[in-house]
């Protein structure tokens, strides 16, 4: 008869700490660290061993702290008019409208992701200070001043465009983590695939995603125009 194994569920207390901390809107870093300490102590780790685990995790993931340099730099640029300059620059292009700009940004984001440059753009470093103000300027050039609801929708589609370009572009790069994860999964199930093969088969999906989202962006611009025309007709009727 196999011996029964007793499972220690006490380390799961860390999850409760995370849920409670986020519900109370506490500092996320502090909440996660406290949750790790609670789980470690519940698992039987001593103070020295627990400190060693936290230190090892910090050293192995220190590259994630690069945002500490990126965010202050972006904030300083915004303070001195980066968003305003971006809006003025995009407004100077003849024939530029919302869908054309966002489709162009989608293409650039997807192509750079295919080349492995996944961190050259993103919500914090590109969408908020550059792409979103440019989208707003392109929409205002055609429609005039945007309402708060329209402005939020424009910003949301810009952020979604960045997500889609990155998600469906990065799998075409052979050295990205997702491709290696797929290769490992198939290898564990007896199927041998080269990363290049996986990346090439991701290319049709990336092209289809570009075509579908580009169509969505074009339809979104048309919906904005129709909404503005409907609102104008209702005001005229009143």
C-alpha positions as CSV (number, residue, x, y, z in Angstrom):
1,X,0.0,0.0,0.0
2,X,1.5,3.4,-0.9
3,X,2.0,5.7,2.0
4,X,-0.4,8.7,2.1
5,X,1.2,12.0,1.5
6,X,0.1,14.9,3.7
7,X,-0.1,18.1,1.7
8,X,0.8,21.3,3.6
9,X,-1.8,23.9,2.5
10,X,-0.5,26.6,4.9
11,X,1.8,28.2,2.3
12,X,-1.4,29.2,0.4
13,X,-1.9,31.9,3.0
14,X,0.3,34.1,0.8
15,X,-2.5,34.1,-1.8
16,X,-4.9,35.4,0.9
17,X,-2.4,38.1,1.7
18,X,-2.2,39.2,-1.9
19,X,-6.0,39.3,-2.3
20,X,-6.4,41.3,0.9
21,X,-3.6,43.7,0.1
22,X,-5.0,44.4,-3.4
23,X,-8.5,44.8,-2.0
24,X,-7.3,47.3,0.5
25,X,-5.3,49.1,-2.3
26,X,-2.0,48.8,-0.6
27,X,1.4,49.1,-2.2
28,X,1.7,46.2,-4.7
29,X,5.4,45.6,-4.1
30,X,4.9,45.6,-0.3
31,X,2.0,43.2,-0.6
32,X,3.9,40.7,-2.7
33,X,6.9,40.8,-0.4
34,X,4.8,40.2,2.7
35,X,2.9,37.4,0.9
36,X,6.2,35.8,0.0
37,X,7.4,36.0,3.6
38,X,4.1,34.6,4.9
39,X,4.2,31.6,2.5
40,X,7.9,31.0,3.3
41,X,7.4,30.9,7.0
42,X,4.3,28.7,6.6
43,X,6.4,26.3,4.5
44,X,8.9,26.0,7.3
45,X,11.7,28.2,5.9
46,X,14.0,29.8,8.5
47,X,14.7,33.6,8.4
48,X,18.1,33.0,6.8
49,X,16.8,30.6,4.2
50,X,13.9,32.8,3.4
51,X,16.1,35.9,2.9
52,X,18.3,33.8,0.6
53,X,15.3,32.9,-1.6
54,X,14.2,36.5,-1.8
55,X,17.7,37.7,-2.7
56,X,18.1,35.0,-5.4
57,X,14.7,36.0,-6.9
58,X,15.7,39.7,-6.9
59,X,19.1,39.0,-8.6
60,X,17.6,36.7,-11.3
61,X,14.8,39.3,-12.1
62,X,16.8,42.5,-11.7
63,X,16.3,43.4,-15.4
64,X,12.6,44.0,-14.5
65,X,13.8,47.1,-12.5
66,X,14.7,48.9,-15.8
67,X,11.3,50.6,-15.6
68,X,12.7,52.6,-12.7
69,X,14.9,54.4,-15.2
70,X,12.3,54.4,-18.0
71,X,9.4,55.9,-16.2
72,X,11.2,59.0,-14.7
73,X,12.6,59.8,-18.2
74,X,9.2,59.6,-19.8
75,X,7.7,61.7,-17.1
76,X,10.4,64.4,-17.5
77,X,9.8,64.4,-21.3
78,X,6.0,64.8,-20.8
79,X,6.6,67.6,-18.3
80,X,8.4,69.6,-21.1
81,X,5.7,69.0,-23.7
82,X,6.3,65.7,-25.4
83,X,2.6,64.9,-25.8
84,X,1.9,68.4,-27.2
85,X,4.8,68.1,-29.7
86,X,3.5,64.7,-30.8
87,X,0.0,66.1,-31.4
88,X,1.3,69.0,-33.3
89,X,3.6,66.8,-35.4
90,X,0.9,64.3,-36.5
91,X,-1.5,67.2,-37.2
92,X,0.9,68.5,-39.8
93,X,0.6,65.5,-42.1
94,X,-1.8,65.9,-45.0
95,X,-4.3,63.2,-45.5
96,X,-3.6,61.6,-42.1
97,X,-6.6,60.3,-40.2
98,X,-7.2,58.1,-37.2
99,X,-7.4,54.7,-39.0
100,X,-4.4,55.4,-41.2
101,X,-2.2,56.4,-38.2
102,X,-3.3,53.5,-36.0
103,X,-2.8,51.0,-38.9
104,X,0.6,52.4,-39.5
105,X,1.4,52.0,-35.8
106,X,0.1,48.4,-35.9
107,X,2.4,47.6,-38.8
108,X,5.5,49.1,-37.1
109,X,4.7,47.4,-33.8
110,X,4.2,44.1,-35.4
111,X,7.3,44.3,-37.6
112,X,9.6,45.3,-34.7
113,X,8.2,42.5,-32.7
114,X,8.9,40.0,-35.5
115,X,12.5,41.2,-35.3
116,X,12.6,40.5,-31.6
117,X,12.4,44.2,-30.6
118,X,9.5,43.7,-28.2
119,X,10.6,46.3,-25.7
120,X,11.1,49.3,-28.1
121,X,7.4,50.2,-27.6
122,X,4.7,49.6,-25.1
123,X,2.0,51.3,-23.1
124,X,4.3,53.2,-20.7
125,X,7.0,54.2,-23.1
126,X,5.1,54.7,-26.4
127,X,1.3,54.6,-26.2
128,X,0.7,57.1,-23.4
129,X,3.3,59.8,-24.3
130,X,3.2,59.4,-28.1
131,X,0.8,57.1,-29.9
132,X,-2.3,58.1,-27.9
133,X,-1.8,61.9,-28.3
134,X,-1.1,61.3,-32.0
135,X,-4.3,59.3,-32.4
136,X,-6.3,62.0,-30.7
137,X,-4.8,64.7,-33.0
138,X,-5.6,62.6,-36.1
139,X,-9.2,62.1,-34.9
140,X,-9.6,65.8,-34.0
141,X,-8.2,66.9,-37.4
142,X,-11.2,65.1,-39.0
143,X,-13.9,65.4,-36.4
144,X,-13.0,68.4,-34.4
145,X,-12.8,68.4,-30.6
146,X,-13.5,65.0,-29.1
147,X,-15.9,64.4,-26.3
148,X,-14.5,62.6,-23.2
149,X,-16.2,59.4,-24.2
150,X,-14.7,59.6,-27.7
151,X,-11.3,60.4,-26.4
152,X,-11.3,57.4,-24.1
153,X,-12.3,55.1,-27.0
154,X,-9.5,56.5,-29.1
155,X,-7.0,55.9,-26.3
156,X,-8.4,52.4,-25.8
157,X,-8.1,51.4,-29.4
158,X,-4.5,52.7,-29.5
159,X,-3.6,50.6,-26.5
160,X,-5.3,47.6,-28.0
161,X,-3.4,48.1,-31.2
162,X,-0.1,48.0,-29.3
163,X,-1.2,44.7,-27.6
164,X,-2.2,43.0,-30.8
165,X,0.9,44.1,-32.7
166,X,3.1,42.7,-30.0
167,X,1.2,39.5,-29.3
168,X,0.9,38.3,-32.9
169,X,4.3,39.6,-34.0
170,X,6.6,38.3,-31.3
171,X,5.9,34.6,-32.1
172,X,7.5,35.0,-35.5
173,X,10.8,35.7,-33.8
174,X,12.6,32.4,-33.2
175,X,14.3,33.3,-29.9
176,X,11.2,34.6,-28.1
177,X,10.1,32.8,-24.9
178,X,6.7,31.8,-26.4
179,X,8.3,30.0,-29.3
180,X,10.6,28.1,-26.9
181,X,7.7,27.2,-24.7
182,X,5.8,25.8,-27.6
183,X,8.8,23.8,-28.7
184,X,9.3,22.4,-25.2
185,X,5.6,21.4,-25.0
186,X,5.8,19.4,-28.2
187,X,9.1,17.9,-27.2
188,X,7.6,16.5,-24.0
189,X,4.9,14.9,-26.1
190,X,7.4,13.3,-28.5
191,X,7.1,15.8,-31.3
192,X,10.3,17.4,-32.4
193,X,10.0,20.8,-34.0
194,X,12.6,23.4,-34.7
195,X,12.0,27.0,-33.5
196,X,12.3,28.3,-37.0
197,X,9.4,26.0,-38.1
198,X,7.2,27.3,-35.3
199,X,8.0,30.9,-36.1
200,X,7.3,30.4,-39.8
201,X,3.9,28.8,-39.0
202,X,3.1,31.8,-36.8
203,X,3.5,34.2,-39.8
204,X,0.1,33.5,-41.4
205,X,-1.6,34.1,-38.0
206,X,0.3,37.4,-37.7
207,X,-0.8,38.5,-41.2
208,X,-4.4,37.5,-40.5
209,X,-4.3,39.4,-37.2
210,X,-3.0,42.5,-39.0
211,X,-5.8,42.3,-41.6
212,X,-8.5,41.7,-39.0
213,X,-7.4,44.5,-36.6
214,X,-6.8,46.9,-39.5
215,X,-10.4,46.4,-40.6
216,X,-11.6,46.9,-37.0
217,X,-9.7,50.2,-36.9
218,X,-11.2,51.4,-40.1
219,X,-14.7,50.5,-38.9
220,X,-14.0,52.3,-35.6
221,X,-13.1,55.5,-37.4
222,X,-16.3,55.2,-39.5
223,X,-18.3,54.6,-36.4
224,X,-16.9,57.8,-34.8
225,X,-17.9,59.7,-37.9
226,X,-21.4,58.3,-38.0
227,X,-21.8,59.1,-34.3
228,X,-20.8,62.6,-34.8
229,X,-23.1,63.0,-37.8
230,X,-26.0,61.6,-35.8
231,X,-25.3,63.9,-32.9
232,X,-25.2,66.9,-35.3
233,X,-28.5,65.9,-36.9
234,X,-30.1,65.6,-33.5
235,X,-28.9,69.0,-32.5
236,X,-30.2,70.5,-35.8
237,X,-33.6,69.0,-35.2
238,X,-33.8,70.5,-31.7
